[in-house]
Amino acid sequence: MANEADTVEDWLQKLDGASKLETHSTASKLGVFAKLGVAAILGVNALMLPFLLGSMRRRAIPFVTTSDAKSRSIFEQLSRHIEHNRTSPLKFIDVGSGDGRVVMAAKRFSMAPESPFRFSHCVGVEVNSILLGVSRCSNMWDIFRRWVGARNSHQGSSTQVSVSFVRKDMWAYDVGKFDVVMVFGDLRLMPLFRDKFTKELRAGSFVVSNRFSIPGWTPVASGDEFFIYRIKKPAVE
């Protein structure tokens, strides 16, 4: 009987030890999941920090995407007002370019065989480093895709468009050398954009304002929440 009691007692001790081990293992797993959850939350907050800090700046503009269809409509409208017999190519800039999709749309429009005009250089100015990285990756992917297409078709593209994305505050970037300026503004900031463009742009340059009109200016064309203006007088010295 003593041996049997010892056996039962040993079995109970083993069972208790296994239960404690299982409890410890479960607690360890929960601890790992908790740490992963905290890390994920911190990671998301870190990614959102540039957006939150940007929105807190007095002259900052929240990031809003522009559809490819709208970009195409803008460039089609713009083509009706650009002299088609001009020999020098145009330079395009998007101030506050976000994820770069408007700049890439300008590039695609320029490289289309049926395009009535082309941009020799397309620039995006963006202060948010994450959006800037997305923009540069999009351009690299487009370059690679076109390279593969050219190799498969054994034909190179006769139209080359230079694209660059610059990390800088758009208010500090001089747009004077560009022929077409795109801006997705904010209602409270449109007078400031008007003053900047009046000062920096030369006569004949185009300004495309996405969504909001520029106070005091008369557009030469407009569409679905966009307005196209042409600078009529020389820049103020």
C-alpha positions in Angstrom: 0.0 0.0 0.0 2.9 2.3 0.8 4.4 1.8 -2.7 1.0 2.4 -4.2 0.6 5.7 -2.2 4.0 6.7 -3.3 3.2 6.1 -6.9 0.0 8.1 -6.7 1.8 10.9 -4.9 4.6 10.9 -7.6 1.9 11.0 -10.3 0.2 13.9 -8.7 3.5 15.8 -8.4 4.3 15.1 -12.1 0.8 16.3 -13.0 1.3 19.5 -11.0 4.7 20.1 -12.5 3.3 19.6 -16.0 0.4 22.0 -15.3 2.9 24.6 -14.0 5.0 24.1 -17.1 2.0 24.5 -19.4 0.9 27.6 -17.5 4.4 29.1 -17.8 4.5 28.3 -21.5 1.1 29.9 -22.1 2.2 33.0 -20.1 5.4 33.1 -22.2 3.4 33.0 -25.4 1.0 35.7 -24.2 4.0 37.8 -23.2 5.5 37.4 -26.7 2.2 38.4 -28.4 1.9 41.4 -26.0 5.4 42.5 -26.9 4.6 42.1 -30.6 1.4 44.1 -30.2 3.2 46.9 -28.4 5.9 46.9 -31.1 3.2 47.1 -33.9 1.5 50.0 -32.2 4.8 51.9 -31.8 5.7 51.1 -35.4 2.4 52.5 -36.7 2.8 55.6 -34.5 6.4 56.1 -35.8 5.1 55.9 -39.4 2.3 58.3 -38.7 4.5 60.8 -36.9 5.7 62.7 -40.0 2.1 63.1 -41.1 1.0 64.3 -37.6 3.8 66.7 -37.3 3.2 68.0 -40.8 -0.5 68.7 -40.1 0.5 70.7 -37.0 2.6 73.2 -39.1 0.8 76.4 -39.7 1.3 76.3 -43.5 1.1 72.5 -43.9 -1.4 70.8 -46.2 -2.8 67.4 -45.5 -2.0 64.6 -47.9 -4.8 63.8 -50.3 -4.3 61.6 -53.4 -5.3 62.7 -56.9 -6.7 60.0 -59.2 -5.0 59.1 -62.5 -8.2 59.9 -64.3 -8.3 63.4 -62.9 -4.6 63.9 -63.7 -5.2 62.8 -67.3 -8.2 65.3 -67.5 -6.0 68.1 -66.2 -3.2 67.5 -68.8 -5.7 67.1 -71.6 -7.2 70.5 -70.7 -3.7 72.0 -70.4 -2.8 70.7 -73.8 -5.5 73.0 -75.4 -3.7 76.1 -74.1 -0.1 75.3 -74.7 1.3 76.3 -78.1 1.8 73.1 -80.0 4.4 74.6 -82.3 6.8 75.5 -79.6 10.2 73.8 -80.0 11.5 73.9 -76.5 10.2 71.3 -74.0 8.4 72.2 -70.8 9.3 71.8 -67.2 6.7 70.6 -64.7 6.6 70.8 -60.9 4.2 69.6 -58.3 4.6 71.5 -55.0 3.6 69.2 -52.2 3.8 66.2 -54.4 2.7 63.6 -51.8 3.1 60.1 -53.1 4.3 61.4 -56.5 1.4 60.1 -58.6 0.7 63.4 -60.3 4.4 63.7 -61.3 4.3 60.2 -62.7 1.1 61.0 -64.6 2.9 64.0 -66.1 5.7 61.7 -67.2 3.3 59.2 -68.7 1.4 61.9 -70.6 4.7 63.3 -72.0 5.8 59.9 -73.2 2.6 58.9 -74.9 3.1 59.0 -78.7 -0.1 61.0 -79.2 0.8 63.7 -76.6 0.7 67.2 -78.1 3.5 68.4 -75.9 6.0 66.9 -73.6 7.8 67.8 -70.4 11.6 67.4 -70.4 11.8 67.4 -66.6 9.1 66.6 -64.0 9.9 67.5 -60.4 8.0 66.7 -57.1 8.7 68.7 -54.0 7.7 67.0 -50.8 8.8 67.5 -47.1 7.5 64.1 -45.9 10.3 61.6 -46.1 7.9 58.6 -46.2 5.9 59.9 -49.1 9.1 60.9 -50.8 10.4 57.4 -50.5 7.1 56.1 -52.0 7.5 58.5 -54.9 11.1 57.5 -55.7 10.1 53.8 -55.6 7.3 54.5 -58.0 9.6 56.2 -60.4 12.2 53.4 -60.2 9.6 50.8 -60.8 8.3 52.7 -63.9 11.9 52.9 -65.2 12.4 49.2 -64.7 9.0 48.3 -66.3 9.8 50.5 -69.4 13.3 48.9 -69.6 11.8 45.4 -69.6 9.2 46.4 -72.2 11.8 47.9 -74.5 14.0 44.8 -74.3 11.0 42.5 -75.1 10.0 44.7 -78.0 13.6 45.4 -79.1 12.6 49.0 -79.4 13.8 51.9 -77.3 11.6 54.9 -76.4 12.5 58.0 -78.4 11.0 60.2 -75.7 12.9 60.6 -72.5 11.6 62.5 -69.4 13.7 63.3 -66.4 12.0 62.8 -63.1 13.3 63.8 -59.7 11.8 64.2 -56.2 13.2 66.7 -53.8 12.8 66.8 -50.0 12.2 70.4 -49.2 9.6 72.8 -47.8 7.6 73.9 -50.8 7.4 77.4 -49.5 11.2 77.7 -49.7 11.5 76.1 -53.2 11.7 78.6 -56.0 9.4 77.6 -58.9 10.6 80.3 -61.3 12.2 78.0 -63.9 9.1 75.9 -64.4 6.5 76.3 -67.1 3.7 74.4 -65.4 3.2 74.4 -61.6 0.7 72.0 -60.0 -0.6 72.6 -56.4 -3.2 70.8 -54.3 -3.7 73.6 -51.9 -5.8 74.5 -48.9 -8.5 77.1 -48.8 -6.8 79.2 -46.1 -3.5 79.1 -48.0 -4.5 80.0 -51.5 -3.7 83.7 -51.1 -0.2 82.7 -50.0 0.2 80.5 -53.1 -1.1 83.4 -55.2 1.6 85.7 -53.8 4.4 83.1 -54.2 3.5 82.3 -57.8 3.1 86.0 -58.7 6.5 86.7 -57.4 8.4 83.8 -58.8 6.8 82.8 -62.1 7.5 84.4 -65.4 4.8 85.5 -67.9 3.3 82.7 -69.9 3.7 80.1 -67.1 0.8 77.9 -66.2 -0.6 77.2 -62.7 -2.9 74.3 -62.1 -4.8 74.5 -58.8 -6.3 71.2 -57.7 -9.7 71.6 -55.9 -9.4 75.3 -54.8 -9.4 78.4 -56.9 -6.8 81.1 -56.5 -8.5 84.3 -55.3 -8.3 87.3 -57.7 -7.2 85.2 -60.7 -9.4 84.2 -63.7 -8.8 80.7 -65.0 -8.3 80.0 -68.7 -9.8 76.6 -68.2 -11.4 74.5 -65.4 -12.8 71.1 -64.8 -13.9 68.7 -62.1 -12.5 70.7 -59.1 -9.4 72.0 -60.8 -8.5 75.4 -62.3 -5.8 76.3 -64.9 -4.3 79.8 -64.8 -1.8 81.6 -67.0 0.6 84.2 -65.7 0.0 87.3 -67.7 2.4 89.8 -66.2 6.1 89.6 -65.4 7.1 88.4 -61.9 7.4 91.1 -59.3 11.0 92.1 -58.6 
